[in-house]
Amino acid sequence: MVFGRRLKTPAALQKRVTGNGAGKAARLGSLVIAAGVLAACQADEFGAGPKHLRPVSDSIKRKMTDLNMSSTSPIMIRIFKEESELEVWKQTRTGKYKKLEEFEICKWSGKLGPKFKEGDRQAPEGFYEITPALMNPNSSYHLAFNLGYPNKYDRAHGRTGSHLMVHGACSSRGCYAMTDEQVEDIYALARESFKGGQKSFQVQAFPFRMTPENMARHRDNEHLDYWNMLKTGYDHFEVTQTPPKVSVCEKKYVFDATTLVEGVPFRASAKCPEYQVHPSISSAVASKQSKDDEKFQQLAARFDAREERQQRRDERNKRIAEVFGNAGDETEITTAKIPPADEPASEAAASAVAAASAPADAQGETEGTAVETAFAPQEQSRGGVAGRFLKRWVPFGSKPTEAEAGVGPITTNIVPGAKP
């Protein structure tokens, strides 16, 4: 009570606001101001709550409603390097998956093809399973989830690497980088799917959309066999609209396979156990691949023929350029570099000209030919017989001379009689 009475006296109050008390009050004021500034920053940066807990955007919510999807239904992700696209597929209430959203990848590093070793700056290709433990809400790149590279297939082939992710900040060194806004939506969709009971979601990373056209364009690539294997998994999803079950044995991917002997596992580097794929899936995939292979062969033959024609054109242009001393420009011959008409051309030049004017191939393919002509066309006399006829009889323009009209002087032995 004495202590309380002392605090209430004017002297005690004066003492509290002077000396050491004044310093404490100043520090308290500074803290209040700093807290206000921080609150303002947080309202700007974290106005919708912590970034890893933010809901999906309103536009995606509307799409889920339109596509008959629950907010917590399972998801699957497909990545296409060449097209720089990331697709999020989500299960509908019918059990099938539909494409919910397509995001443009901000950056990915490396080139087409799988990742082989730590430090090669390659973004991975293959099939990866993302568990809650691989989600990173505290990423230096806003938000992220780890792809889980190397997976069983990668390890069976001795491939190395770490911290390969899908993340924000639009900066990549072997990862797939999105914008912060995009990765917030992707992260939220994954988070909600885990809430709904999905234990892991699948990421399928491809070099490009696995169409016959794209496969034919890249038919000479060293990774074609690997991509054909990935295409099998791509085809399984295309025909079933359900993420395939992925196994690895004999150092290769196997899709939607069930062992014939219960309890016998698939081991990545060991011989594959006896297994089967459901007949309906197997038949549908085989039918699709048969059609794709047929189209691939047609397109590959067409591309090969086109490249062969282009090679012949390039070689022909080079020979002509050498003949006419046109080493600086081997793609086009102009009349300014052609010998005068009164100087006889050499036999080599004549041969080159003949080759240049010949059809590109037996089928008359001439599109894209760089050499239009080896000699300028000689100026012809104006008009033929019809031209001369018109110039003589049509009542306009200059009259042709008798020599031009082809008519000589008119002579006759008949003398006309005198006029009455």
matplotlib code that plots the C-alpha trace (Angstrom):
import matplotlib.pyplot as plt

x = [0.0, 2.9, 4.4, 1.1, 0.7, 4.2, 3.4, 0.3, 2.2, 3.1, 6.8, 6.7, 4.9, 7.5, 10.2, 8.7, 8.8, 12.3, 15.7, 15.8, 12.0, 12.3, 14.7, 12.3, 9.4, 11.5, 12.4, 8.8, 7.7, 10.3, 9.0, 5.4, 6.4, 8.4, 5.5, 3.3, 5.7, 6.1, 2.3, 2.0, 4.5, 2.9, -0.5, 1.0, 3.0, 0.9, -2.5, -4.2, -2.4, 0.8, 1.8, 1.7, -1.9, -3.4, -6.4, -6.5, -7.5, -11.1, -10.8, -9.5, -12.3, -14.9, -13.2, -13.4, -17.1, -17.7, -15.7, -17.5, -14.4, -14.1, -11.6, -9.8, -9.8, -6.5, -4.3, -1.6, 0.9, 2.3, 5.3, 6.4, 9.8, 9.6, 6.2, 7.2, 3.9, 2.8, -0.6, -2.6, -5.1, -7.6, -10.0, -13.7, -16.5, -16.7, -13.3, -11.6, -9.1, -9.6, -7.2, -7.9, -5.3, -2.4, 0.5, 3.3, 6.6, 8.6, 12.0, 13.6, 17.2, 19.3, 18.0, 15.7, 16.7, 17.0, 19.2, 22.3, 24.5, 24.8, 25.7, 24.7, 21.9, 19.4, 15.8, 14.7, 12.4, 10.5, 7.8, 8.0, 5.9, 5.4, 4.6, 3.8, 7.4, 8.6, 6.6, 8.6, 6.6, 9.8, 11.6, 14.0, 12.1, 8.7, 7.1, 8.4, 8.0, 10.9, 10.5, 12.2, 15.0, 16.7, 13.9, 14.2, 14.8, 17.4, 19.3, 19.3, 21.2, 23.6, 22.2, 22.9, 21.4, 19.6, 17.2, 15.4, 12.1, 9.1, 9.3, 8.6, 10.9, 11.2, 14.9, 16.2, 19.3, 18.0, 14.5, 11.1, 10.6, 7.2, 6.0, 5.2, 1.5, 1.5, 3.3, 0.9, -2.0, -0.1, 1.0, -2.5, -4.0, -1.4, -2.0, -5.8, -5.4, -3.3, -6.1, -8.5, -6.4, -4.1, -0.9, 1.2, 0.6, 2.4, 4.5, 5.1, 8.0, 8.3, 10.6, 7.5, 4.0, 4.5, 2.7, 3.8, 4.6, 7.0, 8.5, 9.2, 10.8, 13.2, 13.7, 17.5, 17.9, 20.1, 17.4, 14.7, 14.6, 14.2, 11.4, 9.6, 9.6, 8.2, 5.6, 4.2, 3.4, 2.0, -0.2, -1.5, -2.7, -4.2, -6.4, -7.4, -7.5, -6.1, -2.4, -0.7, 0.8, 4.6, 7.0, 10.7, 12.4, 15.3, 16.2, 13.1, 9.7, 6.7, 3.1, -0.1, 1.6, 0.5, 2.7, 1.1, 2.6, 1.2, 3.9, 6.7, 7.9, 9.4, 13.1, 14.6, 17.8, 16.5, 14.7, 11.1, 8.8, 5.9, 3.2, 0.2, -1.5, -5.3, -6.5, -8.7, -5.8, -3.3, -5.6, -6.4, -2.7, -1.7, -4.3, -3.1, 0.5, -0.2, -1.9, 0.9, 3.6, 2.0, 1.8, 5.4, 6.7, 4.8, 6.1, 9.6, 9.8, 8.4, 10.9, 13.8, 12.8, 12.6, 16.0, 17.5, 16.1, 17.4, 20.8, 20.8, 19.8, 22.6, 25.2, 24.0, 24.0, 27.5, 28.8, 27.2, 28.7, 32.1, 31.8, 30.8, 33.2, 30.3, 31.9, 30.6, 26.9, 26.2, 22.5, 21.5, 22.9, 22.1, 22.5, 25.0, 27.6, 27.0, 29.4, 28.3, 26.3, 29.1, 31.6, 31.2, 30.5, 32.8, 31.6, 31.6, 29.4, 27.1, 26.8, 26.1, 23.4, 21.8, 21.8, 20.3, 17.5, 16.6, 13.7, 14.5, 13.5, 11.7, 8.4, 8.9, 9.5, 10.7, 9.6, 12.3, 14.8, 17.3, 18.7, 16.1, 18.1, 21.8, 21.4, 19.3, 16.7, 17.5, 15.2, 12.9, 11.6, 8.3, 5.4, 5.1, 2.9, -0.2, 1.5, 2.5, -1.1, -2.6, 0.0, -0.9, -4.7, -5.7, -6.3, -4.1, -0.5, 2.4, 2.1, 4.6, 7.1, 6.7, 9.6, 8.0, 4.7, 6.4, 4.8, 6.9, 6.2, 3.0, 3.6, 1.2, 1.2, -2.4, -2.8, -6.1, -8.2, -8.7, -11.5, -14.5]
y = [0.0, 2.4, 1.6, 2.3, 5.6, 6.7, 6.1, 8.3, 11.3, 14.1, 13.7, 10.0, 10.7, 13.3, 10.9, 8.3, 10.7, 12.0, 10.4, 6.7, 6.7, 9.1, 6.7, 3.8, 5.9, 6.9, 3.2, 2.2, 4.9, 3.7, 0.1, 1.3, 3.2, 0.2, -2.1, 0.2, 0.3, -3.5, -3.9, -1.7, -3.9, -7.1, -5.8, -5.3, -8.6, -10.8, -9.2, -12.5, -14.4, -16.4, -17.2, -21.0, -20.8, -18.5, -19.9, -20.4, -17.5, -16.8, -17.7, -21.2, -21.6, -20.8, -23.4, -26.1, -25.4, -25.5, -28.7, -30.5, -30.7, -30.7, -28.2, -31.1, -33.7, -35.2, -33.4, -34.3, -32.0, -32.3, -30.2, -29.6, -28.0, -27.0, -25.4, -23.9, -25.0, -26.5, -28.1, -28.9, -31.7, -32.4, -35.3, -34.6, -36.2, -38.8, -40.1, -39.0, -36.1, -32.9, -30.1, -27.4, -24.8, -24.2, -22.0, -20.6, -21.6, -18.5, -20.1, -23.6, -24.3, -26.6, -28.1, -30.9, -34.1, -35.7, -34.6, -36.7, -35.3, -32.6, -29.3, -29.9, -27.3, -29.6, -29.6, -33.3, -35.3, -38.3, -39.3, -38.0, -38.4, -35.4, -36.1, -33.5, -33.8, -32.3, -29.2, -26.1, -23.2, -21.4, -21.4, -18.7, -18.7, -17.7, -21.2, -24.5, -28.2, -30.6, -33.0, -35.8, -36.2, -38.6, -41.1, -44.9, -44.8, -42.0, -43.8, -47.1, -45.2, -43.5, -40.0, -37.4, -34.1, -32.3, -29.6, -29.8, -28.0, -26.2, -22.8, -19.1, -16.0, -16.7, -17.8, -21.3, -23.3, -26.8, -26.1, -25.1, -21.5, -19.9, -16.4, -15.9, -15.6, -18.8, -20.8, -19.7, -21.2, -24.4, -24.7, -24.1, -26.8, -29.3, -28.4, -28.8, -32.2, -33.4, -32.2, -34.3, -37.5, -37.6, -39.1, -37.9, -36.3, -37.2, -34.8, -35.9, -33.9, -34.2, -32.6, -31.6, -32.8, -36.4, -36.2, -38.0, -34.6, -33.7, -37.1, -37.0, -33.6, -34.9, -38.3, -37.9, -36.8, -39.0, -39.2, -40.6, -44.1, -42.5, -40.3, -43.2, -44.8, -41.6, -41.5, -44.9, -43.3, -40.2, -42.5, -44.3, -41.1, -39.9, -43.0, -43.4, -39.8, -41.2, -40.9, -44.2, -46.3, -46.0, -48.8, -49.3, -52.6, -53.6, -49.9, -48.8, -47.4, -49.7, -48.3, -49.7, -53.0, -55.6, -58.5, -61.9, -63.2, -61.3, -59.7, -59.8, -56.2, -54.3, -53.6, -50.8, -52.6, -56.2, -58.3, -57.5, -60.0, -61.4, -58.8, -57.8, -54.6, -54.5, -55.7, -52.6, -50.2, -52.4, -52.5, -48.8, -47.9, -50.3, -48.9, -45.3, -46.2, -48.0, -44.9, -42.7, -44.9, -44.9, -41.1, -40.9, -42.9, -40.8, -37.6, -38.8, -39.8, -36.4, -34.5, -36.7, -35.8, -32.2, -32.1, -34.0, -31.5, -28.6, -30.3, -30.6, -27.0, -25.9, -27.9, -26.6, -23.0, -23.5, -24.8, -21.9, -19.4, -20.9, -20.7, -17.1, -16.1, -15.4, -16.9, -14.1, -14.9, -18.5, -18.2, -16.0, -15.3, -11.9, -10.6, -8.0, -10.8, -12.5, -12.1, -9.8, -11.4, -10.8, -12.9, -16.6, -18.5, -21.4, -24.9, -25.1, -22.0, -23.4, -26.6, -24.7, -22.7, -25.8, -27.3, -24.1, -24.0, -27.7, -28.8, -29.3, -33.0, -35.5, -34.3, -30.7, -29.5, -25.8, -24.2, -22.3, -22.5, -19.7, -19.4, -17.9, -17.6, -17.6, -15.2, -12.2, -12.8, -11.1, -8.3, -9.4, -7.2, -5.7, -7.6, -10.5, -10.8, -10.0, -7.0, -5.6, -6.1, -4.2, -1.4, -1.0, -1.1, 0.0, 3.8, 4.8, 4.9, 5.4, 3.7, 1.0, 1.5, -0.5, -2.6, -3.3, -4.2, -6.5, -4.8, -3.5, -0.7, -1.3, -1.4, -1.8, -1.7, -0.4, 3.3, 4.7, 6.5, 10.3, 11.6, 13.1]
z = [0.0, 0.8, -2.5, -4.2, -2.4, -3.5, -7.1, -6.9, -5.5, -8.0, -7.2, -8.0, -11.3, -12.1, -11.4, -13.8, -16.8, -16.1, -15.9, -16.7, -17.1, -20.1, -21.9, -21.4, -22.7, -25.8, -26.5, -26.1, -28.6, -31.1, -30.8, -31.3, -34.5, -35.8, -35.1, -37.1, -40.0, -39.9, -39.8, -42.9, -44.7, -43.6, -44.8, -48.2, -48.4, -46.2, -46.4, -47.3, -44.5, -44.6, -48.2, -47.8, -46.4, -48.9, -50.8, -54.6, -56.8, -57.4, -61.1, -60.3, -57.7, -60.4, -62.8, -60.1, -59.7, -63.5, -63.9, -61.0, -58.8, -55.1, -53.7, -51.9, -54.7, -55.9, -58.5, -61.0, -62.8, -66.3, -67.5, -71.1, -71.6, -75.2, -74.9, -71.4, -70.0, -66.6, -66.5, -63.3, -63.7, -61.0, -60.3, -60.9, -59.0, -61.7, -60.8, -64.1, -64.3, -66.2, -66.9, -64.4, -65.3, -67.6, -66.4, -68.5, -67.0, -66.3, -66.7, -66.9, -67.4, -69.6, -72.8, -74.0, -72.4, -68.9, -66.0, -65.5, -62.8, -60.1, -61.6, -65.2, -64.7, -66.4, -65.4, -64.9, -67.2, -65.9, -63.4, -59.8, -56.7, -54.4, -50.8, -48.1, -46.8, -50.1, -49.8, -48.7, -47.3, -46.3, -49.6, -50.5, -53.8, -52.3, -52.2, -53.6, -53.7, -54.4, -57.3, -55.4, -57.9, -58.3, -58.3, -58.5, -62.2, -61.9, -59.2, -61.1, -63.9, -61.5, -62.0, -59.3, -58.3, -55.5, -54.7, -58.0, -57.5, -58.9, -57.2, -57.5, -58.1, -61.8, -61.5, -62.4, -62.1, -62.9, -61.7, -63.1, -62.0, -61.9, -60.9, -57.2, -58.0, -60.1, -57.5, -54.8, -56.7, -57.5, -53.8, -52.6, -54.9, -53.7, -50.0, -50.4, -52.1, -49.2, -46.9, -48.9, -48.3, -51.3, -50.0, -53.0, -56.3, -59.6, -61.7, -65.3, -66.8, -70.6, -73.2, -75.3, -75.9, -77.0, -80.3, -83.5, -85.0, -82.2, -82.1, -85.8, -85.5, -82.9, -84.5, -84.7, -81.1, -78.9, -76.3, -78.6, -77.0, -73.6, -74.8, -76.4, -73.0, -71.4, -74.2, -73.0, -69.7, -71.5, -73.6, -70.5, -69.1, -72.4, -72.8, -69.1, -67.9, -64.7, -63.5, -64.2, -61.5, -62.1, -61.4, -62.3, -63.1, -65.4, -65.3, -67.2, -66.4, -66.3, -66.2, -64.6, -64.0, -61.5, -60.5, -61.1, -57.9, -54.9, -52.8, -55.4, -55.7, -58.6, -58.1, -60.2, -61.2, -61.0, -63.6, -63.9, -62.2, -64.2, -64.5, -66.4, -67.5, -67.4, -70.8, -71.4, -70.8, -72.7, -75.7, -75.7, -75.4, -78.1, -80.5, -79.9, -80.3, -83.6, -85.0, -83.7, -85.1, -88.6, -88.5, -87.2, -90.1, -92.6, -91.1, -90.7, -94.4, -95.3, -93.1, -94.5, -98.0, -97.2, -95.6, -98.5, -101.0, -98.9, -98.8, -102.6, -103.0, -100.6, -102.5, -105.8, -104.6, -103.3, -106.6, -108.5, -106.0, -106.5, -110.3, -110.2, -107.4, -105.1, -101.9, -99.8, -100.6, -101.3, -101.1, -104.0, -107.5, -108.9, -112.5, -111.3, -110.9, -114.2, -117.2, -120.0, -122.8, -125.3, -123.3, -123.7, -120.5, -119.6, -119.7, -115.9, -115.7, -118.3, -116.3, -113.1, -114.9, -116.2, -112.7, -111.3, -113.8, -113.5, -111.3, -107.6, -107.8, -109.9, -108.4, -109.4, -105.9, -106.3, -103.1, -101.2, -104.1, -103.5, -107.1, -109.3, -112.5, -113.5, -116.4, -116.9, -119.7, -123.0, -123.9, -126.7, -129.5, -128.6, -130.0, -132.4, -135.4, -133.4, -131.9, -135.3, -136.5, -133.6, -134.0, -137.7, -137.5, -134.0, -134.1, -131.2, -130.3, -132.7, -136.1, -136.8, -139.6, -142.7, -141.7, -138.3, -139.9, -142.3, -145.3, -148.3, -150.8, -152.9, -156.7, -159.6, -163.5, -163.7, -164.4, -163.3, -165.9, -166.0, -163.9, -165.8]

ax = plt.figure().add_subplot(projection="3d")
ax.plot(x, y, z, "-o")
ax.set_aspect("equal")
plt.show()
